[in-house]
């Protein structure tokens, strides 16, 4: 079986930032500078698509709203985008230093560990300015309107209840040890008529294992859906806590707590890129998983709290 962090480890940081993994990510990010513009354009398109979906759910533009992002991450790209026209607050299990803040790094060392500090410092020193300049250019600003940041766990720590028009997250809920409590908390945070937009990276996708090699240029060297196949599970090592929920689990949860929710499945290029490479023997080993599970990369859930 694949190895994952314990729930106790998750309380410190959702990801296991060992020094070797941190150095691998820093090196890959540095080597990817030549494709920085392409990556920023792709991210901007994804965020704008998310904004259109939110607006359709709200039946009004995403402007002048109070928004909470769960897990904004060190780059703050989405928070800064939505912060152009809205008040955005972020809550994250990891400390997120803003600007030159030695005290924040000491706090990160205590709460999130040396690996997290090494990764964050390395990225900021090597590519941080380039990333921020590229993102500012796409947003048409010279200075970001940064979100207010809260340090906490959405399964346990809550901002003031009933005060948000939008609660949003990307690639967070698959890392939570207790998604049910997290979703119940999200509902408490919404104003009447408020919405959530929760996008999760599905465990059964081709890289749902979160082996760091899949995200640092070595994805093609890994066995296809290796984390789901008994013959190859031992070859993969997740770099983050994974609750290993499948589509049926997510649908049951949202159906129970938020009946009438909207689901959007995003396969991207998964089937075209990987499906043709599956041999009949490998597909037989994956027979308990539907094509929908295997080829969905992100599952997006939207819901509006009744007025």
C-alpha positions as CSV (number, residue, x, y, z in Angstrom):
1,X,0.0,0.0,0.0
2,X,1.1,3.6,-0.5
3,X,2.4,5.3,2.6
4,X,0.8,8.5,3.9
5,X,1.2,10.8,6.8
6,X,-0.6,10.2,10.0
7,X,-3.4,12.5,11.2
8,X,-1.1,13.8,13.9
9,X,1.5,14.8,11.3
10,X,-1.2,16.5,9.3
11,X,-1.9,18.9,12.2
12,X,1.7,20.2,11.7
13,X,1.6,20.5,7.9
14,X,-0.5,18.7,5.3
15,X,2.7,17.8,3.3
16,X,5.9,16.1,4.3
17,X,8.6,18.6,3.3
18,X,11.7,16.6,3.8
19,X,14.9,18.3,2.8
20,X,15.4,16.1,-0.3
21,X,11.9,16.7,-1.5
22,X,12.2,20.4,-0.9
23,X,15.4,20.6,-2.9
24,X,13.8,18.6,-5.7
25,X,10.9,21.0,-5.9
26,X,13.2,24.0,-5.8
27,X,15.4,22.7,-8.6
28,X,12.4,21.9,-10.8
29,X,10.9,25.3,-10.2
30,X,14.3,27.0,-11.1
31,X,14.5,24.8,-14.3
32,X,11.0,25.7,-15.2
33,X,11.6,29.5,-15.5
34,X,11.7,29.2,-19.3
35,X,8.1,28.1,-19.3
36,X,7.0,30.6,-16.6
37,X,4.8,32.7,-18.9
38,X,3.0,29.6,-20.3
39,X,2.3,28.4,-16.8
40,X,1.0,31.8,-15.6
41,X,-1.3,32.0,-18.7
42,X,-2.6,28.5,-18.0
43,X,-3.3,29.4,-14.3
44,X,-5.0,32.6,-15.2
45,X,-7.3,30.8,-17.6
46,X,-8.2,28.3,-14.9
47,X,-9.0,31.0,-12.4
48,X,-11.1,33.0,-14.8
49,X,-13.1,29.8,-15.6
50,X,-13.6,29.3,-11.9
51,X,-14.8,32.9,-11.6
52,X,-17.3,32.4,-14.4
53,X,-18.7,29.3,-12.6
54,X,-19.0,31.3,-9.3
55,X,-20.8,34.1,-11.1
56,X,-23.3,31.7,-12.6
57,X,-24.0,30.2,-9.2
58,X,-24.3,33.6,-7.6
59,X,-26.2,35.0,-10.6
60,X,-24.1,38.2,-10.3
61,X,-20.5,39.3,-10.9
62,X,-17.8,38.2,-8.4
63,X,-17.3,41.7,-7.1
64,X,-17.5,43.5,-3.8
65,X,-17.8,40.2,-1.9
66,X,-16.2,38.8,1.2
67,X,-14.3,35.7,0.2
68,X,-12.4,33.0,2.2
69,X,-9.8,30.8,0.5
70,X,-8.9,27.6,2.3
71,X,-5.3,26.8,1.7
72,X,-4.2,29.8,-0.5
73,X,-0.6,28.5,-0.5
74,X,2.7,30.4,-0.6
75,X,2.1,32.0,-4.1
76,X,-1.3,33.5,-3.2
77,X,-2.1,33.8,-6.9
78,X,-5.8,33.1,-6.6
79,X,-6.2,35.2,-3.5
80,X,-4.5,38.1,-5.2
81,X,-6.6,37.7,-8.4
82,X,-9.9,37.8,-6.5
83,X,-8.6,40.5,-4.2
84,X,-8.6,42.9,-7.1
85,X,-12.4,43.4,-6.7
86,X,-13.2,41.7,-3.4
87,X,-12.1,41.3,0.3
88,X,-10.2,38.1,0.5
89,X,-9.1,36.2,3.7
90,X,-7.0,33.1,3.6
91,X,-6.7,30.3,6.1
92,X,-3.8,27.8,5.9
93,X,-2.2,25.1,8.0
94,X,1.2,26.4,6.9
95,X,2.6,29.8,7.9
96,X,2.7,32.1,4.8
97,X,5.4,34.9,5.2
98,X,4.5,38.1,3.4
99,X,7.4,40.3,2.4
100,X,10.6,40.3,4.5
101,X,9.4,38.7,7.7
102,X,12.1,36.8,9.7
103,X,9.7,36.3,12.5
104,X,7.3,34.5,10.2
105,X,10.0,32.1,9.1
106,X,10.9,31.3,12.7
107,X,7.2,30.6,13.4
108,X,7.1,28.4,10.3
109,X,10.1,26.5,11.5
110,X,8.4,25.8,14.8
111,X,5.0,24.9,13.4
112,X,5.8,23.4,10.0
113,X,9.3,22.1,10.2
114,X,12.7,22.8,8.5
115,X,11.7,21.2,5.2
116,X,8.8,23.7,4.7
117,X,11.2,26.6,5.5
118,X,13.8,25.3,3.1
119,X,11.2,25.0,0.3
120,X,9.7,28.4,0.9
121,X,13.0,30.3,1.2
122,X,14.5,28.5,-1.8
123,X,11.5,29.3,-4.0
124,X,11.3,32.9,-2.9
125,X,15.1,33.5,-3.4
126,X,15.4,31.8,-6.8
127,X,12.1,32.4,-8.5
128,X,9.8,34.4,-6.1
129,X,10.4,37.8,-7.7
130,X,10.0,36.4,-11.3
131,X,6.7,34.7,-10.4
132,X,5.3,37.8,-8.7
133,X,6.3,40.0,-11.6
134,X,4.7,37.7,-14.1
135,X,1.5,37.5,-12.1
136,X,1.4,41.2,-11.5
137,X,1.7,41.7,-15.3
138,X,-1.2,39.5,-16.0
139,X,-3.3,41.2,-13.4
140,X,-2.3,44.6,-14.7
141,X,-1.1,45.9,-11.3
142,X,2.2,47.1,-9.9
143,X,1.3,46.2,-6.3
144,X,-0.8,43.3,-5.0
145,X,-3.7,43.7,-2.6
146,X,-2.7,40.8,-0.4
147,X,-5.3,38.9,1.7
148,X,-5.5,38.8,5.4
149,X,-4.0,35.5,6.4
150,X,-5.1,33.2,9.3
151,X,-3.1,30.3,10.5
152,X,-5.4,27.3,11.2
153,X,-7.0,24.1,10.3
154,X,-10.4,24.3,8.6
155,X,-11.4,21.1,10.4
156,X,-10.9,22.9,13.7
157,X,-10.3,26.6,13.4
158,X,-13.1,28.9,12.1
159,X,-13.2,32.6,11.3
160,X,-16.5,34.4,12.2
161,X,-19.5,32.3,11.2
162,X,-22.0,33.4,8.6
163,X,-19.9,36.2,7.2
164,X,-18.7,35.0,3.8
165,X,-20.3,35.4,0.3
166,X,-17.8,32.8,-1.1
167,X,-15.7,30.0,0.5
168,X,-13.3,28.5,-2.0
169,X,-10.5,26.1,-2.2
170,X,-8.3,24.2,-4.7
171,X,-6.6,20.9,-4.1
172,X,-7.2,20.9,-0.3
173,X,-10.1,18.6,0.6
174,X,-8.3,15.5,-0.6
175,X,-5.7,16.2,2.1
176,X,-8.1,16.6,5.0
177,X,-8.4,13.7,7.5
178,X,-12.0,14.7,8.2
179,X,-13.7,16.2,5.1
180,X,-17.1,15.9,6.7
181,X,-16.3,18.2,9.5
182,X,-14.5,20.6,7.1
183,X,-17.6,20.8,4.8
184,X,-19.9,21.3,7.8
185,X,-17.7,24.2,8.9
186,X,-17.7,25.7,5.4
187,X,-21.5,25.7,5.5
188,X,-21.4,27.6,8.8
189,X,-19.1,30.2,7.4
190,X,-21.5,31.1,4.5
191,X,-24.0,33.9,4.5
192,X,-27.5,33.0,3.4
193,X,-27.2,33.0,-0.4
194,X,-23.4,32.5,-0.2
195,X,-21.7,29.8,-2.2
196,X,-18.8,27.4,-1.9
197,X,-16.5,26.5,-4.7
198,X,-14.4,23.4,-3.8
199,X,-12.1,21.9,-6.3
200,X,-10.3,18.7,-5.3
201,X,-7.6,16.6,-6.9
202,X,-9.1,13.2,-7.2
203,X,-7.2,10.4,-5.6
204,X,-8.0,7.9,-8.4
205,X,-6.5,10.3,-11.1
206,X,-3.3,9.3,-12.8
207,X,-1.2,11.4,-10.4
208,X,-3.6,11.3,-7.4
209,X,-0.8,9.5,-5.5
210,X,1.1,12.9,-5.0
211,X,4.5,11.3,-5.5
212,X,6.7,14.4,-5.8
213,X,8.3,13.0,-9.0
214,X,5.0,13.4,-10.8
215,X,5.2,17.2,-10.3
216,X,8.9,17.7,-10.9
217,X,9.3,16.5,-14.4
218,X,9.4,12.7,-13.9
219,X,5.8,11.7,-14.3
220,X,6.4,9.6,-17.4
221,X,8.8,7.4,-15.4
222,X,6.1,6.3,-12.9
223,X,3.8,3.3,-13.4
224,X,0.4,4.3,-14.8
225,X,-2.1,4.6,-11.9
226,X,0.6,2.8,-9.9
227,X,-1.0,3.7,-6.5
228,X,-4.2,1.8,-7.4
229,X,-2.5,-1.3,-8.7
230,X,-1.3,-3.9,-6.1
231,X,1.7,-4.8,-8.2
232,X,3.1,-1.2,-8.2
233,X,1.8,0.5,-5.0
234,X,5.1,0.0,-3.2
235,X,7.0,2.0,-5.9
236,X,5.2,5.3,-5.0
237,X,5.6,7.5,-2.0
238,X,3.1,10.3,-1.5
239,X,4.5,13.7,-0.4
240,X,1.3,14.7,1.4
241,X,-1.4,13.3,3.6
242,X,-4.1,11.7,1.5
243,X,-7.5,10.6,2.7
244,X,-7.9,8.4,-0.5
245,X,-11.5,9.2,-1.0
246,X,-13.1,8.1,-4.3
247,X,-15.9,9.8,-6.3
248,X,-18.5,7.8,-4.5
249,X,-17.3,9.1,-1.1
250,X,-17.4,12.7,-2.3
251,X,-20.8,12.4,-3.9
252,X,-22.2,10.8,-0.7
253,X,-20.8,13.6,1.5
254,X,-22.1,16.4,-0.7
255,X,-25.4,14.7,-1.2
256,X,-25.9,14.3,2.5
257,X,-24.8,17.9,3.6
258,X,-25.6,19.9,0.5
259,X,-28.4,18.3,-1.6
260,X,-28.7,19.9,-5.0
261,X,-24.9,20.5,-5.2
262,X,-23.4,20.9,-8.7
263,X,-20.5,18.7,-9.7
264,X,-18.1,19.4,-12.6
265,X,-15.5,16.8,-13.6
266,X,-12.3,18.1,-15.2
267,X,-10.4,15.4,-17.1
268,X,-8.0,17.8,-18.9
269,X,-5.9,15.7,-21.3
270,X,-5.8,12.6,-19.0
271,X,-7.4,10.0,-21.3
272,X,-5.7,11.2,-24.4
273,X,-2.3,11.3,-22.8
274,X,-2.4,8.2,-20.6
275,X,-5.3,6.0,-21.6
276,X,-3.8,4.8,-24.8
277,X,-0.7,3.7,-22.9
278,X,-2.6,1.3,-20.6
279,X,-2.0,-2.3,-21.6
280,X,-4.9,-4.8,-21.3
281,X,-3.2,-6.4,-18.3
282,X,-2.8,-3.1,-16.5
283,X,-6.5,-2.1,-17.2
284,X,-7.6,-5.5,-15.8
285,X,-5.6,-4.7,-12.6
286,X,-7.7,-1.5,-12.4
287,X,-11.0,-3.2,-13.1
288,X,-12.7,-1.9,-9.9
289,X,-12.2,1.7,-11.1
290,X,-14.4,3.2,-13.7
291,X,-13.0,5.4,-16.6
292,X,-14.8,8.3,-14.9
293,X,-12.6,7.8,-11.8
294,X,-9.4,7.2,-13.6
295,X,-9.6,10.0,-16.1
296,X,-11.0,12.7,-13.9
297,X,-8.2,14.9,-12.5
298,X,-10.2,17.6,-10.6
299,X,-13.7,17.3,-9.2
300,X,-15.3,20.6,-8.6
301,X,-18.3,21.1,-6.3
302,X,-20.5,24.2,-6.1
303,X,-23.4,24.9,-3.7
304,X,-25.5,27.9,-2.7
305,X,-26.7,28.2,0.9
306,X,-30.4,28.8,0.9
307,X,-31.5,32.4,1.6
